Amino acid sequence: MSERITPVVRTLLLLNVAIFLAQLILQIPLPDIFGLRYFEAKDFAPWQFLTYMFIHGNEMHLFSNMLGLFMFGRWIETVLGSRRFLAFYMVCGMGAGFLYNVIIYAEHQVQKNALVQYAQAPDANKFIQYLEDYEPEYYKRNPEKCNNYVKEYGIPESVRFLQSGIEARKEMNVMVGASGAIFGILVAFMLLFPNIEMMMIFLPVPIKAKYMVTFYIIYEMIAGAGYFGQSNVAHLAHLAGALVGFLLIRFWKIPRQY
């Protein structure tokens, strides 16, 4: 493949960088306005499924996504053509946002059910167990307050407190970044160019794309399951974008290139 940068990749790179620079220079809180919120949040708007993927939280977030777009996107655009590649990019990004909302909804339902069970037979031990299961970071930061909460404030207030935590989490979930679309591109690269050998920074030996991307996906699965602790990285949204990319390439029946 030619080393030239392809038209849609170039446009997306410039657009993402320009938006980030505007955010820095003008000091506009773009993530608060255009980030993707949970669909039950009061500030949710449907157009956020589109806008969120052009907003980035910091320089490293932007750099890592744009590096992936530059390195792999032009290969996929060359195969798909510019118009289809743009559609692929947008559908992967928006699909990742939609599926991530579905995942958050399912998590909220599980947490609501746990709260109902607590409210039916509440006590101090079950209060602590609930926090350890669903609000572990809060419990770690406030162990003494949590351990004495039921005794100090009473059972009804403890139920209201846990309910307020569920409502607050709805408002706190804000997703930004092109990662969902980039993971779609990564999976497309793995499907279309599985045997191309690449070099990883932490593994300075050639490794085929099919192994590299598979390793990355497995890492995201483990991180998404919480084995590395909680973070502000939406690992499950990455996996959602990868799934959408996989389905699109299979649906379009794009043959393997190498």
N, C-alpha and C positions, 0 to 999 in steps of 0.2 A: 504494500500500500504506500502511496505517496505520503511524505512527511508533512505535506501542507495542511494547514488548519481548514476545516470545512466551514461552509457559510453559516449554518445554524449554530454550530458549536461556537464560532467566533461571536455571533450575535448574543448568545446566551452568556458567554464569558463577560462581554462588555456590559451587558445589562445588569448582571449580578454585581459586578464590581462598581458600576456607577451608582446603583442603589445603595450599596454599603457606604460608599464615600459620601453620598448625600446625607445618609443617616449620621455619619460622624461630623461632617462639616456643619450641617444645619441643626444638629442636636435634636432631631425629631425621633421620638420613641416609636419607630416603625414596627417593632415586634408587638407592641401593645395594640396597634391599630390593625396591622395586616397579618399578624400571626394567626395560626389556626387554633381556635378555641374549641373546647368540648361542646357538642351541639346543644347541651342543656344549659350552658352558661349564658348569662344575660347579655354578654357582649359578642356572642357568636353571630356570624353572618355567613351565608352560603358562599359568597365570593372569596372567603378566606381559604377555601380549598385550592384556589388558584394562586392567590397572592403569597401565601406562606412560604412557598418554595423559592421565592426570590428575596427573602429576608434572612439574614444570618446574624447570629448572636455576637460573634467576635471575629477577629482576624484569622485565627486558626481554623475556625469553623468554615469560614469562606474559603480559605486556602485549600483545605483538604477536599472540599467538594469540587472546587474549580479544577484542582489537579486531576481528580478522577474524571471530570468531564473532558478535560483536554487530552488526557492519555488514552481514554477508551471511547469517548463519544465520537471522535472523527472516524474511527474504524466502523462503528455501527452506522453512522450517517452515510459513509461510502457504500455500504451494503444496502441499506434501506432506501437511500435517496433522501433529499433534504425534507420534503414535505412529510413523508412517512416517519422520518426520524423525529421531527418536531412533535408529531402526534404521539409517538412512542414516549418521548420525554414527558410530555404534559400528562398523558394518561397514567404513567408510572407514578409521577409526583402526586397527582390528585387521588389516584387509587390508594396510594400509601396513606394519605391523610384520611380518606374515608374508612379504610380498614382499621386504622389506628383508633378512630373514634368508636368503631364497633368493639374493639378490644377494651377500650376504657369503659364503655357502657357495660360490658360483661363483668369487668372487675367491680364496678360500682354496684351491680346487682348482687354479686357475691357478698360484698361488704354490707349492703343493706340487709341482706338475709341474716348475716351474722349479728347485726345490731338488733334485729327483731328477736332473735334467739336470746340475746343478752337481756333485752327488756322483759322477756317472759319469765326469766329466773335470774335476776341480777344479784351479784355480790362482788365484794372487793377483788377476789381472785379472778373472777371472770372478766372484770373490768381490765385488770392488768394483762390477762391473756389476749383480750381483744386488741389492746394497744400494741402488744408484741407482734401480733399477727398482721395488723393493718396500718398501724402508725408507729413502726419501730424507730424511725428517726426522732420523732417527737418524744417517745418514751426514753430514748437514750439521752436526749438533751435535758429532760425534766424528770428524772427517776423519783426524786423525793416527793415532788408535787403529785405525780401519778400514783405513787404508792399510798398516799394519804387522801386522795381525792374523794373517794366514796365516803370515808369516815368524816371528812371535813364538810363536804357539801351535800351529801345524801344521795340516795339512789335516783330520784327523778332528775336531779341536776346532772348526774353522770350520764344519763341517757341523752339529755339535751346537749351535753358537751360532745358526745360522740357523734350525734346527728349533725352538729355544727361543723365537725371535722369533715364529714362527707360532703356537705354543701360547699365548704371552703375549697375542697379539692377540685370540685367542678370548675370553679373560677380560676384556679391556679394552673390548670393544664393549658399551656400555650406552646404550640409546636412551630418551629421555624426551620428553614433550611431546605436545600435541594437534595438531601441525602436519600430520600425515597426514590427520586428519579435516578440518582447516581447508582444506587444498588440495582435498579432495573437495568441500567446500562451494563453493569458488571456481569450480571447473569446472562445478558444477551451476548456479551463478549465470550463468556465461558461456553455458551452453546454454539456460537458461530466460529470461534477460533480456539477450540479446546487444547490444541497441541502446541500453540505458540509458547515458547519459553520466555519467562520473565524473571526479573531479579527483585527480591524483597529487601527492604532496608535492613531488617533484623535477621535475614537469612541470605547471606551473600553467595548463594549458589543458584543456578538456573532452576526454575520450577515451572511446570506447564500451567497454563491458565486454568484448566479444569481443576487442578489440585489447589491452586492459590485461592480461587474464588470459593471453592468448597470449604476450605479451611476458614476463610473469612465468614462464611455463612454459619458454620458451626460455632465459631466464636460469638457471633451475634445471638445465636440461640441460647448459648450458655449465659451470656450477659443479660439477655432479655428475661431469662428465668430468675435473675437476681442473685446468681452465685458469686458475683463480684461485688455485691452490695448495691445500694441504690445510687443512682446518678441522674443527672439531668439530660442524659443522652437517650433518645427514643429508639432503643434497639429494635423494638417490635415494629416500629414504623419502617426501619431499614428492611426488615424481613418482609413486610407487606409490599414494599416497592419491588423487592426481588421477586416475589411471587407474581406480581402483575407483569413484570418484564418477562418472566418465564412463560406465562400464559399467552402473552401477545406474540412472542416469537413462535410458539407452537401453533397458535391459531392461524397466523399468517403463513405457516409452513415454509419458513425461510431455511434454505439448506445450509448445512455446515460449509464453511469456507476453507478451513484448514485443519 
